[in-house]
Amino acid sequence: METTICRLCGTAFEPRRATQKYCSPTCSRRHRDREWRTRHHSDATQTLRAQLESAVIENRTTLEATTVKFQMQLDAAERKARDRLAFQANRNERETEVLRTRLRDLASINVDIACEVPELKAQITELQLENARLIHSQRADFQEFTQIAGRLFELCSRLGLPLDKATKEIFQRRGWRTSTLVPEQ
């Protein structure tokens, strides 16, 4: 006999009889069991399939409704976020403009101050020179005053004249001794 292919597993085999369709009793039994299940369980399977298809349709509908609902919520949240962002951007732009204006004002003040600085430096230099001149003048006056006081003291001592009260106080404030003078009369 010729080689035949098993209808269930696809294996090549040599049949023992001309009507043999399966390579082994196991393949024959499996095929028979499948046929029986198909004939006897087809109603239950169709019922399950119908229920499954119904559940799938229902789930798709629920999914679509939920998707639409969440898409609407997402769109609303996105609009709200855009509005907030636009509001914040406008507020920041206004604050930036205020700060720019303030910066321009400060820059103008800075320029004014920078222009005044050389004038002020010149005035400070003049005042320092004037101060140095006055200090020098005061030192010279002090030296002259000291010389005059010394001569007055010497003159009063030679003539035997007492110093008046105001002059004595000046001498005492300066720390000069008046004890060698003639006592007051």
C-alpha positions as CSV (number, residue, x, y, z in Angstrom):
1,M,0.0,0.0,0.0
2,E,0.9,3.6,-0.4
3,T,1.9,6.0,2.3
4,T,-0.9,8.1,3.6
5,I,-1.0,11.3,5.8
6,C,-2.8,11.2,9.1
7,R,-5.8,13.6,9.0
8,L,-5.2,14.7,12.7
9,C,-1.5,15.1,13.3
10,G,-0.2,15.2,9.7
11,T,2.3,12.3,10.1
12,A,3.0,10.0,7.1
13,F,2.1,6.3,7.7
14,E,1.4,3.1,5.8
15,P,-2.3,2.1,6.4
16,R,-3.1,-1.5,7.4
17,R,-6.5,-1.2,5.7
18,A,-7.6,0.8,2.7
19,T,-10.1,2.8,4.9
20,Q,-7.6,3.8,7.6
21,K,-7.4,7.6,8.0
22,Y,-5.3,8.0,11.1
23,C,-1.8,6.9,12.0
24,S,-2.7,5.4,15.4
25,P,-5.7,4.6,17.6
26,T,-4.8,7.6,19.8
27,C,-5.3,10.0,16.8
28,S,-8.5,8.2,15.8
29,R,-9.8,8.5,19.4
30,R,-8.9,12.2,19.6
31,H,-10.8,12.9,16.3
32,R,-13.8,11.0,17.5
33,D,-13.9,12.9,20.8
34,R,-13.6,16.3,19.1
35,E,-16.5,15.4,16.7
36,W,-18.7,14.3,19.6
37,R,-17.9,17.6,21.6
38,T,-18.7,19.6,18.5
39,R,-22.1,17.9,18.0
40,H,-23.1,17.9,21.7
41,H,-21.7,21.2,23.0
42,S,-22.5,23.5,20.1
43,D,-25.6,24.9,21.7
44,A,-23.8,25.7,25.0
45,T,-20.9,27.1,23.0
46,Q,-23.2,29.3,20.9
47,T,-24.8,30.6,24.1
48,L,-21.5,31.3,25.6
49,R,-20.4,33.0,22.4
50,A,-23.5,35.1,22.4
51,Q,-23.0,36.1,26.0
52,L,-19.3,36.9,25.3
53,E,-20.2,39.0,22.3
54,S,-22.9,40.8,24.3
55,A,-20.4,41.5,27.1
56,V,-17.8,42.7,24.6
57,I,-20.3,45.1,23.0
58,E,-21.4,46.3,26.4
59,N,-17.7,46.7,27.5
60,R,-16.9,48.6,24.3
61,T,-19.9,50.9,24.9
62,T,-18.8,51.5,28.5
63,L,-15.2,52.1,27.3
64,E,-16.3,54.5,24.7
65,A,-18.5,56.4,27.1
66,T,-15.8,56.5,29.7
67,T,-13.3,57.6,27.1
68,V,-15.6,60.4,26.0
69,K,-16.1,61.4,29.6
70,F,-12.4,61.4,30.5
71,Q,-11.6,63.2,27.2
72,M,-14.1,66.0,28.2
73,Q,-12.5,66.2,31.7
74,L,-9.1,66.3,30.1
75,D,-10.1,69.0,27.7
76,A,-11.7,71.0,30.6
77,A,-8.5,70.6,32.7
78,E,-6.4,71.6,29.7
79,R,-8.5,74.8,29.1
80,K,-8.3,75.6,32.8
81,A,-4.5,75.1,32.8
82,R,-4.2,77.3,29.7
83,D,-6.3,80.0,31.3
84,R,-4.2,79.9,34.4
85,L,-1.1,80.0,32.4
86,A,-2.3,82.9,30.4
87,F,-3.3,84.8,33.5
88,Q,0.0,84.1,35.1
89,A,1.9,85.1,32.0
90,N,-0.1,88.4,31.9
91,R,0.6,89.1,35.5
92,N,4.3,88.3,35.1
93,E,4.4,90.6,32.0
94,R,2.8,93.4,34.0
95,E,5.3,92.9,36.9
96,T,8.2,92.7,34.4
97,E,7.1,96.0,32.9
98,V,6.8,97.7,36.3
99,L,10.3,96.4,37.1
100,R,11.7,97.6,33.8
101,T,10.2,101.0,34.5
102,R,11.7,101.0,37.9
103,L,15.1,99.9,36.5
104,R,14.9,102.8,33.9
105,D,14.2,105.2,36.7
106,L,17.1,103.9,38.8
107,A,19.4,104.0,35.8
108,S,18.4,107.6,35.2
109,I,19.1,108.4,38.9
110,N,22.4,106.6,38.6
111,V,23.4,108.7,35.5
112,D,22.5,111.8,37.4
113,I,24.6,110.7,40.4
114,A,27.4,109.8,38.1
115,C,27.3,113.3,36.7
116,E,27.3,114.8,40.1
117,V,30.2,112.7,41.4
118,P,33.0,114.7,39.7
119,E,31.4,117.9,40.9
120,L,31.1,116.5,44.4
121,K,34.7,115.3,44.3
122,A,35.9,118.8,43.2
123,Q,33.9,120.3,46.1
124,I,35.3,117.8,48.6
125,T,38.8,118.6,47.4
126,E,38.1,122.3,47.8
127,L,36.7,121.7,51.3
128,Q,39.7,119.6,52.2
129,L,42.0,122.3,51.0
130,E,40.0,124.9,52.9
131,N,40.1,122.8,56.0
132,A,43.9,122.3,55.8
133,R,44.3,126.1,55.3
134,L,42.1,126.7,58.4
135,I,44.0,124.2,60.5
136,H,47.2,125.8,59.4
137,S,45.8,129.2,60.2
138,Q,44.5,128.0,63.6
139,R,47.9,126.6,64.4
140,A,49.6,129.8,63.5
141,D,47.0,131.8,65.5
142,F,47.5,129.4,68.5
143,Q,51.3,129.9,68.3
144,E,50.8,133.7,68.1
145,F,48.3,133.5,71.0
146,T,50.8,131.5,73.0
147,Q,53.5,134.1,72.3
148,I,51.2,137.0,73.2
149,A,50.1,135.1,76.4
150,G,53.8,134.5,77.3
151,R,54.7,138.2,76.8
152,L,51.6,139.3,78.7
153,F,52.6,137.0,81.5
154,E,56.1,138.3,81.4
155,L,55.0,141.9,81.3
156,C,52.6,141.5,84.2
157,S,55.4,139.7,86.2
158,R,57.9,142.6,85.5
159,L,55.4,145.3,86.3
160,G,53.9,143.5,89.2
161,L,50.4,143.7,87.9
162,P,47.9,141.0,88.6
163,L,46.0,139.4,85.7
164,D,42.3,140.0,85.4
165,K,39.9,137.2,86.2
166,A,39.0,136.3,82.6
167,T,42.7,136.1,81.6
168,K,43.4,133.9,84.6
169,E,40.7,131.5,83.6
170,I,42.1,131.4,80.1
171,F,45.6,130.6,81.5
172,Q,44.1,127.9,83.8
173,R,42.2,126.3,80.9
174,R,45.4,126.1,78.9
175,G,47.2,124.6,81.8
176,W,49.6,127.6,82.2
177,R,50.7,128.5,85.7
178,T,49.8,131.9,87.1
179,S,51.4,131.3,90.5
180,T,54.5,133.3,89.7
181,L,52.4,136.4,89.1
182,V,51.8,139.1,91.6
183,P,48.8,138.4,93.7
184,E,45.6,140.4,93.2
185,Q,45.2,143.5,95.3
